[in-house]
Structures are given as C-alpha cells and as structure tokens.
Amino acid sequence: MRNRPDRSTLARQGGRYVVVGGVQLLVDWAVFVALSAAGILVEPANIFGRISGAAIGFWGNGRFTFASADTAVGRRQFARFVIMWLTTTAISTWAVGHIDDAVGLRWAWLAKPAIDMTVAAIGFVLSRHWVYRR
C-alpha cells in the first residue's frame, strides 16, 4: 500500500505555498508592469519579473512550504527548480505576449496574475513531489 500524504501536511503546505506565492506574484507582477510601462517589450519584461519572483519563491518554498526531513534546498533542488522555472516561464511569456499582441498591454497586465496562478498550480505539484526532494 502506498503512503498517502497526511491531509494536514497537504493543507499546511498549500497554505504556505499560497503565502509565499502571493509575495512572489506581487513582486513578479510589479516588475513586469513597471518595465513594460517604461517601454520594454512584454516578453523580456515578463522574464525579468519572473526572475525577481523566482528568487523569493525558491528560497521561501524550500525553507518554509516544503521543509521536512525528506526535502532540501541545495544544488540538485536548484537545478530541478530551474528546469521547472524555464518551462513555466516559457508558458507565461508566450501567454502574456500573445495577449499583448491580440488585445494590448493593459490586458496583458490584467491577465498576467491569472496566467501565473495557473502555472503556479503546476509548480505546486512539481515542487512538492520533485523539486525539493532529496
């Protein structure tokens, strides 16, 4: 029989992921809006925003959200995080660029949090089961 995660552990991790992710999303979005409002193309602005948020997310989730005897925050975990981050950033960047092209910058600003919350759901599962594992 497989070990099933304790529901309280899943709830605790989910709650902490939302808190760390909220800070991460706010920093990411603020950098994205500031840079794109200053005239930088949406795609590089999104990448710079996601880099800003990623620094907070990797450390915060590793130390608080998923911290346990079975997890770590080291080189292996960082390499996994980078793979996950590159993939989710490609999705996010494609989406905000497409929205900017189709309906304009202000819509891209509004859509970015929803896009990033969607990829964050994928990130939660990957982080919990792969990124921070020893």
DSSP file (Angstrom, degrees, kcal/mol; ACC not computed):
  #  RESIDUE AA STRUCTURE BP1 BP2  ACC     N-H-->O    O-->H-N    N-H-->O    O-->H-N    TCO  KAPPA ALPHA  PHI   PSI    X-CA   Y-CA   Z-CA
    1    1 A M              0   0    0      0, 0.0     2,-0.1     0, 0.0     3,-0.0   0.000 360.0 360.0 360.0 134.2    0.0    0.0    0.0
    2    2 A R        -     0   0    0      1,-0.1     2,-0.5     0, 0.0     0, 0.0  -0.370 360.0-106.9 -72.3 150.8    1.3    3.4   -0.9
    3    3 A N        -     0   0    0     -2,-0.1    -1,-0.1     3,-0.0     3,-0.0  -0.676  35.1-150.5 -75.6 126.3    2.0    6.1    1.7
    4    4 A R        -     0   0    0     -2,-0.5     2,-0.1     1,-0.1     3,-0.1  -0.788  22.6-105.4 -97.4 142.0   -0.7    8.7    1.4
    5    5 A P        -     0   0    0      0, 0.0     2,-0.2     0, 0.0    -1,-0.1  -0.403  37.0-107.2 -66.7 141.2    0.1   12.3    2.3
    6    6 A D     >  -     0   0    0      1,-0.1     4,-2.3    -2,-0.1     3,-0.4  -0.498  23.5-134.5 -64.3 130.0   -1.3   13.4    5.6
    7    7 A R  H  > S+     0   0    0      1,-0.2     4,-2.5    -2,-0.2     5,-0.2   0.845 105.7  54.6 -59.6 -34.1   -4.2   15.8    4.8
    8    8 A S  H  > S+     0   0    0      2,-0.2     4,-2.5     1,-0.2    -1,-0.2   0.874 107.9  49.7 -68.9 -34.9   -2.9   18.3    7.4
    9    9 A T  H  > S+     0   0    0     -3,-0.4     4,-2.9     2,-0.2     5,-0.2   0.929 111.8  48.0 -66.0 -44.6    0.5   18.3    5.8
   10   10 A L  H  X S+     0   0    0     -4,-2.3     4,-2.6     2,-0.2    -2,-0.2   0.905 113.5  47.5 -61.8 -42.3   -1.1   19.0    2.4
   11   11 A A  H  X S+     0   0    0     -4,-2.5     4,-2.6     2,-0.2    -2,-0.2   0.909 113.1  48.4 -65.6 -42.6   -3.2   21.8    3.8
   12   12 A R  H  X S+     0   0    0     -4,-2.5     4,-2.4     2,-0.2     5,-0.2   0.942 114.4  45.4 -62.9 -47.3   -0.2   23.3    5.6
   13   13 A Q  H  X S+     0   0    0     -4,-2.9     4,-2.6     1,-0.2    -2,-0.2   0.907 112.7  51.3 -63.7 -41.2    1.9   23.1    2.5
   14   14 A G  H  X S+     0   0    0     -4,-2.6     4,-1.9    -5,-0.2    -1,-0.2   0.921 111.0  47.8 -61.3 -44.2   -0.9   24.5    0.4
   15   15 A G  H  X S+     0   0    0     -4,-2.6     4,-1.8     1,-0.2    -2,-0.2   0.914 114.2  45.6 -63.8 -43.6   -1.4   27.4    2.7
   16   16 A R  H  X S+     0   0    0     -4,-2.4     4,-2.9     1,-0.2     5,-0.3   0.874 109.7  55.4 -67.9 -36.3    2.3   28.3    2.9
   17   17 A Y  H  X S+     0   0    0     -4,-2.6     4,-2.6    -5,-0.2    -1,-0.2   0.887 107.5  50.4 -62.5 -38.5    2.6   27.9   -0.9
   18   18 A V  H  X S+     0   0    0     -4,-1.9     4,-2.2     2,-0.2    -1,-0.2   0.906 112.5  46.4 -65.8 -42.0   -0.2   30.5   -1.3
   19   19 A V  H  X S+     0   0    0     -4,-1.8     4,-1.9     2,-0.2    -2,-0.2   0.966 117.9  40.5 -65.8 -53.1    1.5   33.0    1.1
   20   20 A V  H  X S+     0   0    0     -4,-2.9     4,-2.5     1,-0.2    -2,-0.2   0.923 117.6  50.4 -61.5 -43.2    5.0   32.6   -0.4
   21   21 A G  H  X S+     0   0    0     -4,-2.6     4,-3.3    -5,-0.3    -1,-0.2   0.842 105.5  56.5 -64.1 -34.5    3.4   32.6   -3.9
   22   22 A G  H  X S+     0   0    0     -4,-2.2     4,-2.2     2,-0.2    -1,-0.2   0.925 110.9  42.8 -63.6 -44.1    1.4   35.7   -3.2
   23   23 A V  H  X S+     0   0    0     -4,-1.9     4,-2.3     2,-0.2     5,-0.2   0.929 116.0  49.7 -64.4 -45.2    4.5   37.6   -2.3
   24   24 A Q  H  X S+     0   0    0     -4,-2.5     4,-2.6     1,-0.2    -2,-0.2   0.924 111.8  47.9 -59.1 -47.1    6.3   36.1   -5.3
   25   25 A L  H  X S+     0   0    0     -4,-3.3     4,-3.0     1,-0.2     5,-0.2   0.890 110.3  51.8 -63.3 -41.5    3.4   37.0   -7.6
   26   26 A L  H  X S+     0   0    0     -4,-2.2     4,-2.4    -5,-0.2    -1,-0.2   0.928 113.2  43.7 -63.1 -45.5    3.2   40.6   -6.4
   27   27 A V  H  X S+     0   0    0     -4,-2.3     4,-2.3     2,-0.2     5,-0.2   0.945 115.8  48.7 -63.6 -48.1    6.9   41.2   -6.9
   28   28 A D  H  X S+     0   0    0     -4,-2.6     4,-2.4    -5,-0.2    -2,-0.2   0.938 114.4  44.9 -56.0 -51.6    6.9   39.5  -10.3
   29   29 A W  H  X S+     0   0    0     -4,-3.0     4,-2.9     1,-0.2     5,-0.2   0.894 111.6  52.2 -64.4 -42.1    3.8   41.5  -11.5
   30   30 A A  H  X S+     0   0    0     -4,-2.4     4,-2.5    -5,-0.2    -1,-0.2   0.910 112.1  45.5 -62.9 -42.6    5.1   44.8  -10.2
   31   31 A V  H  X S+     0   0    0     -4,-2.3     4,-2.6     2,-0.2     5,-0.3   0.925 113.6  50.7 -65.4 -43.7    8.4   44.4  -12.0
   32   32 A F  H  X S+     0   0    0     -4,-2.4     4,-2.5    -5,-0.2     5,-0.3   0.932 113.8  43.4 -58.0 -49.2    6.6   43.3  -15.2
   33   33 A V  H  X S+     0   0    0     -4,-2.9     4,-2.6     2,-0.2     5,-0.2   0.928 114.4  49.8 -65.4 -45.3    4.2   46.3  -15.1
   34   34 A A  H  X S+     0   0    0     -4,-2.5     4,-1.3    -5,-0.2    -2,-0.2   0.927 115.5  42.6 -60.9 -45.7    7.0   48.8  -14.3
   35   35 A L  H  <>S+     0   0    0     -4,-2.6     5,-2.2    -5,-0.2     4,-0.2   0.922 116.5  45.7 -69.8 -43.7    9.3   47.5  -17.1
   36   36 A S  H ><5S+     0   0    0     -4,-2.5     3,-1.2    -5,-0.3    -1,-0.2   0.860 111.1  53.5 -69.7 -33.4    6.6   47.2  -19.7
   37   37 A A  H 3<5S+     0   0    0     -4,-2.6    -1,-0.2    -5,-0.3    -2,-0.2   0.813 104.1  57.5 -66.6 -29.1    5.1   50.6  -18.8
   38   38 A A  T 3<5S-     0   0    0     -4,-1.3    -1,-0.2    -5,-0.2    -2,-0.2   0.477 130.5 -95.3 -80.1  -2.2    8.6   52.0  -19.3
   39   39 A G  T < 5S+     0   0    0     -3,-1.2     2,-0.2     1,-0.4    -3,-0.2   0.423  77.6 139.6 106.4  -1.0    8.6   50.7  -22.9
   40   40 A I      < -     0   0    0     -5,-2.2    -1,-0.4     1,-0.1    -2,-0.1  -0.557  64.1 -96.7 -73.6 140.5   10.4   47.3  -22.5
   41   41 A L     >  -     0   0    0     -2,-0.2     4,-2.2     1,-0.1     5,-0.2  -0.185  31.8-115.8 -55.8 150.3    8.8   44.7  -24.7
   42   42 A V  H  > S+     0   0    0      1,-0.2     4,-2.6     2,-0.2     5,-0.2   0.871 109.1  56.2 -58.7 -42.2    6.3   42.4  -22.8
   43   43 A E  H  > S+     0   0    0      2,-0.2     4,-2.0     1,-0.2    -1,-0.2   0.954 112.2  38.5 -63.3 -52.9    8.3   39.2  -23.2
   44   44 A P  H  > S+     0   0    0      0, 0.0     4,-2.6     0, 0.0     5,-0.2   0.885 115.0  55.5 -65.4 -34.2   11.6   40.4  -21.7
   45   45 A A  H  X S+     0   0    0     -4,-2.2     4,-2.2     1,-0.2    -2,-0.2   0.908 108.1  49.1 -61.3 -40.7    9.6   42.4  -19.0
   46   46 A N  H  X S+     0   0    0     -4,-2.6     4,-2.7     2,-0.2    -1,-0.2   0.911 110.3  50.3 -64.1 -42.4    7.9   39.1  -18.1
   47   47 A I  H  X S+     0   0    0     -4,-2.0     4,-2.2     2,-0.2    -2,-0.2   0.926 111.3  47.8 -63.7 -44.2   11.1   37.2  -17.9
   48   48 A F  H  X S+     0   0    0     -4,-2.6     4,-2.0     2,-0.2    -1,-0.2   0.893 112.5  50.3 -63.8 -38.5   12.7   39.9  -15.6
   49   49 A G  H  X S+     0   0    0     -4,-2.2     4,-2.2    -5,-0.2    -2,-0.2   0.926 110.5  48.7 -63.0 -44.4    9.6   39.9  -13.4
   50   50 A R  H  X S+     0   0    0     -4,-2.7     4,-2.6     1,-0.2    -2,-0.2   0.851 108.4  53.7 -67.2 -33.8    9.6   36.1  -13.1
   51   51 A I  H  X S+     0   0    0     -4,-2.2     4,-1.6     2,-0.2    -1,-0.2   0.927 108.7  50.6 -62.7 -43.7   13.3   36.2  -12.2
   52   52 A S  H  X S+     0   0    0     -4,-2.0     4,-0.8     1,-0.2    -2,-0.2   0.920 115.4  41.5 -60.0 -45.0   12.5   38.6   -9.4
   53   53 A G  H  X S+     0   0    0     -4,-2.2     4,-2.6     1,-0.2     3,-0.3   0.857 107.7  61.6 -70.9 -35.2    9.8   36.4   -8.1
   54   54 A A  H  X S+     0   0    0     -4,-2.6     4,-2.8     1,-0.2     5,-0.3   0.860  97.0  58.4 -62.3 -36.4   11.7   33.2   -8.5
   55   55 A A  H  X S+     0   0    0     -4,-1.6     4,-1.1     1,-0.2    -1,-0.2   0.901 112.6  40.4 -60.5 -40.2   14.4   34.3   -6.1
   56   56 A I  H  X S+     0   0    0     -4,-0.8     4,-2.7    -3,-0.3     5,-0.3   0.915 116.2  51.0 -71.6 -44.7   11.8   34.7   -3.4
   57   57 A G  H  X S+     0   0    0     -4,-2.6     4,-2.5     2,-0.2     5,-0.4   0.903 107.1  49.8 -64.8 -45.8    9.9   31.5   -4.4
   58   58 A F  H  X S+     0   0    0     -4,-2.8     4,-1.8     2,-0.2    -1,-0.2   0.955 119.3  37.1 -61.2 -50.1   12.8   29.1   -4.5
   59   59 A W  H  X S+     0   0    0     -4,-1.1     4,-2.5    -5,-0.3     5,-0.3   0.951 119.4  47.0 -67.9 -50.1   14.1   30.0   -1.1
   60   60 A G  H  X>S+     0   0    0     -4,-2.7     4,-2.4     1,-0.2     5,-1.1   0.910 115.9  43.5 -62.5 -44.3   10.7   30.6    0.6
   61   61 A N  I  <>S+     0   0    0     -4,-2.5     5,-2.9    -5,-0.3     6,-0.3   0.877 115.5  49.4 -70.2 -36.1    9.1   27.4   -0.6
   62   62 A G  I  <5S+     0   0    0     -4,-1.8    -2,-0.2    -5,-0.4    -1,-0.2   0.887 120.1  35.6 -68.3 -38.2   12.2   25.4    0.2
   63   63 A R  I  <5S+     0   0    0     -4,-2.5    -2,-0.2    -5,-0.2    -3,-0.2   0.793 136.6  12.0 -86.8 -30.4   12.6   26.7    3.7
   64   64 A F  I  <5S+     0   0    0     -4,-2.4    -3,-0.2    -5,-0.3    -2,-0.1   0.796 123.9  44.4-116.7 -48.3    9.0   27.1    4.8
   65   65 A T  I   <S+     0   0    0     -5,-1.1    -3,-0.2     1,-0.2    -4,-0.1   0.960 128.4  17.2 -71.2 -52.7    6.5   25.4    2.5
   66   66 A F  S   <S+     0   0    0     -5,-2.9    -1,-0.2   -50,-0.1     2,-0.2   0.252  85.2 139.6-108.2  11.6    8.1   22.1    1.8
   67   67 A A        +     0   0    0     -6,-0.3     2,-0.3     3,-0.1    -4,-0.1  -0.380  25.1 121.8 -63.2 125.3   10.6   21.8    4.6
   68   68 A S  S >  S-     0   0    0     -2,-0.2     3,-1.3     3,-0.1    -2,-0.1  -0.944  77.7 -82.3-164.7-179.3   10.8   18.4    6.1
   69   69 A A  T 3  S+     0   0    0     -2,-0.3    -2,-0.1     1,-0.2    -1,-0.0   0.735 127.0  52.7 -66.8 -21.3   13.3   15.5    6.7
   70   70 A D  T 3  S+     0   0    0     63,-0.0    64,-1.7     2,-0.0     2,-0.3   0.392 103.7  68.8 -95.0   2.7   12.7   14.4    3.1
   71   71 A T  B <   +A  133   0A   0     -3,-1.3     2,-0.3    62,-0.2    62,-0.2  -0.755  53.5 179.3-122.5 167.0   13.5   17.7    1.5
   72   72 A A        -     0   0    0     60,-1.9     2,-0.4    -2,-0.3    -6,-0.0  -0.968  27.6-135.7-155.3 165.7   16.4   20.0    0.9
   73   73 A V        +     0   0    0     -2,-0.3     2,-0.2     4,-0.1    59,-0.1  -0.830  61.0 111.0-128.0  90.9   17.4   23.3   -0.6
   74   74 A G  S  > S-     0   0    0     -2,-0.4     4,-2.6     1,-0.0     5,-0.2  -0.642  82.1 -63.0-142.6-162.8   20.7   22.6   -2.5
   75   75 A R  H  > S+     0   0    0      2,-0.2     4,-2.6     1,-0.2     5,-0.2   0.911 128.1  49.6 -61.6 -45.2   22.2   22.3   -5.9
   76   76 A R  H  > S+     0   0    0      1,-0.2     4,-2.1     2,-0.2    -1,-0.2   0.927 113.9  45.9 -61.4 -44.6   20.1   19.4   -7.0
   77   77 A Q  H  > S+     0   0    0      1,-0.2     4,-2.7     2,-0.2    -1,-0.2   0.887 111.9  51.8 -66.5 -38.0   16.9   21.1   -5.9
   78   78 A F  H  X S+     0   0    0     -4,-2.6     4,-2.6     2,-0.2    -2,-0.2   0.906 107.9  51.8 -65.4 -40.2   18.0   24.3   -7.6
   79   79 A A  H  X S+     0   0    0     -4,-2.6     4,-1.9     2,-0.2    -2,-0.2   0.912 112.2  46.1 -61.9 -42.4   18.7   22.5  -10.9
   80   80 A R  H  X S+     0   0    0     -4,-2.1     4,-2.5    51,-0.2    -2,-0.2   0.915 111.3  52.4 -64.8 -42.4   15.2   21.0  -10.7
   81   81 A F  H  X S+     0   0    0     -4,-2.7     4,-3.4     1,-0.2    -2,-0.2   0.912 107.2  52.6 -59.3 -43.0   13.7   24.3   -9.9
   82   82 A V  H  X S+     0   0    0     -4,-2.6     4,-2.9     2,-0.2     5,-0.2   0.909 108.8  49.7 -61.6 -43.0   15.5   25.9  -12.9
   83   83 A I  H  X S+     0   0    0     -4,-1.9     4,-1.8     2,-0.2    -1,-0.2   0.940 115.2  43.6 -60.1 -46.9   14.0   23.3  -15.2
   84   84 A M  H  X S+     0   0    0     -4,-2.5     4,-2.7     1,-0.2     5,-0.3   0.924 114.5  50.4 -63.5 -44.2   10.6   23.8  -13.8
   85   85 A W  H  X S+     0   0    0     -4,-3.4     4,-2.7     1,-0.2     5,-0.2   0.903 108.4  51.5 -63.3 -42.9   11.0   27.6  -13.9
   86   86 A L  H  X S+     0   0    0     -4,-2.9     4,-2.0    -5,-0.2    -1,-0.2   0.904 112.7  46.6 -60.7 -41.2   12.2   27.7  -17.5
   87   87 A T  H  X S+     0   0    0     -4,-1.8     4,-1.9    -5,-0.2    -2,-0.2   0.947 115.9  42.6 -67.2 -49.0    9.2   25.6  -18.6
   88   88 A T  H  X S+     0   0    0     -4,-2.7     4,-2.6     1,-0.2    -2,-0.2   0.847 113.6  53.4 -68.8 -32.3    6.6   27.7  -16.7
   89   89 A T  H  X S+     0   0    0     -4,-2.7     4,-3.1    -5,-0.3     5,-0.3   0.890 106.4  52.4 -68.4 -38.4    8.3   31.0  -17.7
   90   90 A A  H  X S+     0   0    0     -4,-2.0     4,-2.3    -5,-0.2    -2,-0.2   0.922 112.4  45.7 -61.2 -43.4    8.1   29.9  -21.4
   91   91 A I  H  X S+     0   0    0     -4,-1.9     4,-2.3     2,-0.2    -2,-0.2   0.946 116.0  45.3 -63.6 -49.0    4.3   29.3  -21.0
   92   92 A S  H  X S+     0   0    0     -4,-2.6     4,-2.7     1,-0.2     5,-0.3   0.911 114.1  48.5 -61.9 -44.7    3.8   32.5  -19.1
   93   93 A T  H  X S+     0   0    0     -4,-3.1     4,-2.1     1,-0.2     5,-0.2   0.904 111.7  49.0 -66.1 -41.7    5.9   34.6  -21.5
   94   94 A W  H  X S+     0   0    0     -4,-2.3     4,-2.5    -5,-0.3    -1,-0.2   0.932 113.3  48.6 -60.9 -44.7    4.1   33.1  -24.6
   95   95 A A  H  X S+     0   0    0     -4,-2.3     4,-2.5     2,-0.2    -2,-0.2   0.938 113.5  43.3 -65.2 -49.2    0.7   33.8  -23.0
   96   96 A V  H  X S+     0   0    0     -4,-2.7     4,-2.5     1,-0.2    -1,-0.2   0.882 115.1  51.2 -67.1 -34.6    1.3   37.4  -22.0
   97   97 A G  H  X S+     0   0    0     -4,-2.1     4,-2.4    -5,-0.3    -1,-0.2   0.911 110.8  48.2 -64.5 -41.9    3.0   38.1  -25.4
   98   98 A H  H  X S+     0   0    0     -4,-2.5     4,-2.4    -5,-0.2    -2,-0.2   0.917 112.9  47.5 -64.7 -43.1    0.0   36.6  -27.2
   99   99 A I  H  X>S+     0   0    0     -4,-2.5     4,-3.1     2,-0.2     5,-1.0   0.913 111.1  51.6 -64.6 -42.8   -2.4   38.7  -25.1
  100  100 A D  H  X5S+     0   0    0     -4,-2.5     4,-1.1     1,-0.2    -2,-0.2   0.931 113.3  45.1 -58.9 -46.0   -0.4   41.8  -25.7
  101  101 A D  H  <5S+     0   0    0     -4,-2.4    -2,-0.2    -5,-0.2    -1,-0.2   0.888 119.3  41.7 -64.0 -39.8   -0.4   41.2  -29.5
  102  102 A A  H  <5S+     0   0    0     -4,-2.4    -2,-0.2    -5,-0.2    -3,-0.2   0.909 138.1   0.1 -78.7 -44.1   -4.1   40.4  -29.6
  103  103 A V  H  <5S-     0   0    0     -4,-3.1    -3,-0.2     1,-0.2     4,-0.2   0.444 106.3 -96.1-133.2  -2.1   -5.7   43.0  -27.2
  104  104 A G     X< -     0   0    0     -4,-1.1     4,-1.6    -5,-1.0     3,-0.3  -0.250  39.5 -66.1 110.9 166.4   -3.0   45.2  -25.9
  105  105 A L  H  > S+     0   0    0      1,-0.2     4,-2.5     2,-0.2     5,-0.2   0.880 121.1  56.4 -62.1 -45.0   -0.6   45.9  -23.0
  106  106 A R  H  > S+     0   0    0      1,-0.2     4,-1.9     2,-0.2    -1,-0.2   0.870 108.0  49.5 -60.8 -35.4   -3.2   46.7  -20.3
  107  107 A W  H  > S+     0   0    0     -3,-0.3     4,-2.6     2,-0.2    -1,-0.2   0.869 108.4  53.2 -69.3 -36.3   -5.0   43.4  -20.9
  108  108 A A  H  X S+     0   0    0     -4,-1.6     4,-2.0     2,-0.2    -2,-0.2   0.903 107.8  51.7 -63.3 -39.8   -1.6   41.6  -20.6
  109  109 A W  H  < S+     0   0    0     -4,-2.5    -2,-0.2     1,-0.2    -1,-0.2   0.922 114.2  43.3 -60.1 -44.1   -1.1   43.4  -17.2
  110  110 A L  H  X S+     0   0    0     -4,-1.9     4,-0.5     1,-0.2    -2,-0.2   0.858 115.9  47.3 -70.9 -35.2   -4.5   42.2  -16.1
  111  111 A A  H  X S+     0   0    0     -4,-2.6     4,-2.5     1,-0.2     3,-0.4   0.778  91.8  79.9 -78.9 -26.6   -4.1   38.7  -17.4
  112  112 A K  H  X S+     0   0    0     -4,-2.0     4,-3.0     1,-0.2     5,-0.3   0.881  90.4  50.8 -54.5 -46.6   -0.6   38.0  -16.0
  113  113 A P  H  > S+     0   0    0      0, 0.0     4,-2.2     0, 0.0    -1,-0.2   0.914 112.8  47.2 -59.0 -40.1   -1.7   37.2  -12.4
  114  114 A A  H  X S+     0   0    0     -4,-0.5     4,-1.7    -3,-0.4    -2,-0.2   0.909 113.2  48.6 -66.6 -40.8   -4.2   34.7  -13.7
  115  115 A I  H  X S+     0   0    0     -4,-2.5     4,-2.1     1,-0.2     5,-0.2   0.944 113.9  46.1 -61.7 -48.0   -1.7   33.1  -16.0
  116  116 A D  H  X S+     0   0    0     -4,-3.0     4,-1.6     1,-0.2    -2,-0.2   0.812 108.9  54.5 -70.1 -29.7    0.9   32.9  -13.3
  117  117 A M  H  X S+     0   0    0     -4,-2.2     4,-1.3    -5,-0.3    -1,-0.2   0.861 108.0  51.9 -68.9 -33.5   -1.6   31.4  -10.8
  118  118 A T  H  X S+     0   0    0     -4,-1.7     4,-1.1     2,-0.2     3,-0.4   0.938 112.4  42.8 -66.6 -47.2   -2.4   28.7  -13.3
  119  119 A V  H  X S+     0   0    0     -4,-2.1     4,-2.3     1,-0.2    -1,-0.2   0.784 107.7  63.0 -70.8 -23.5    1.3   27.8  -13.8
  120  120 A A  H  X S+     0   0    0     -4,-1.6     4,-2.2     2,-0.2    -1,-0.2   0.844  96.8  57.1 -67.0 -32.6    1.7   28.0  -10.0
  121  121 A A  H  X S+     0   0    0     -4,-1.3     4,-1.5    -3,-0.4    -1,-0.2   0.913 109.5  44.6 -63.4 -41.5   -0.7   25.2   -9.6
  122  122 A I  H  X S+     0   0    0     -4,-1.1     4,-2.4     1,-0.2    -2,-0.2   0.915 111.5  54.8 -64.4 -43.1    1.5   23.0  -11.8
  123  123 A G  H  X S+     0   0    0     -4,-2.3     4,-2.8     1,-0.2     5,-0.2   0.831 102.5  56.9 -60.8 -34.6    4.5   24.4   -9.8
  124  124 A F  H  X S+     0   0    0     -4,-2.2     4,-2.6     2,-0.2     5,-0.2   0.949 109.5  44.0 -62.4 -48.6    3.0   23.3   -6.5
  125  125 A V  H  X S+     0   0    0     -4,-1.5     4,-2.1     1,-0.2     5,-0.2   0.935 117.1  45.5 -63.3 -46.5    2.7   19.7   -7.6
  126  126 A L  H  X>S+     0   0    0     -4,-2.4     5,-2.2     1,-0.2     4,-2.1   0.902 114.8  48.1 -64.4 -40.8    6.2   19.6   -9.2
  127  127 A S  I  <>S+     0   0    0     -4,-2.8     5,-1.6     3,-0.2    -2,-0.2   0.924 113.2  47.3 -64.6 -44.9    7.7   21.3   -6.1
  128  128 A R  I  <5S+     0   0    0     -4,-2.6    -1,-0.2    -5,-0.2    -2,-0.2   0.877 125.6  27.3 -65.2 -39.6    6.1   19.0   -3.7
  129  129 A H  I  <5S+     0   0    0     -4,-2.1    -1,-0.2    -5,-0.2    -2,-0.2   0.571 138.0   6.4-104.8 -10.5    6.9   15.8   -5.4
  130  130 A W  I ><5S+     0   0    0     -4,-2.1     3,-0.8    -5,-0.2    -3,-0.2   0.627 112.5  58.0-137.0 -54.9   10.1   16.6   -7.4
  131  131 A V  I 3 <S+     0   0    0     -5,-2.2   -51,-0.2     1,-0.2   -50,-0.2   0.920 114.9  32.2 -58.7 -53.5   11.9   19.9   -6.9
  132  132 A Y  T 3 <S+     0   0    0     -5,-1.6   -60,-1.9    -6,-0.2    -1,-0.2   0.369  90.5 116.6 -92.5   5.5   12.6   19.9   -3.2
  133  133 A R  B <    A   71   0A   0     -3,-0.8   -62,-0.2   -62,-0.2    -4,-0.1  -0.442 360.0 360.0 -71.1 147.4   13.0   16.1   -2.7
  134  134 A R              0   0    0    -64,-1.7    -1,-0.1    -2,-0.1   -63,-0.1   0.467 360.0 360.0 -68.2 360.0   16.4   14.9   -1.6
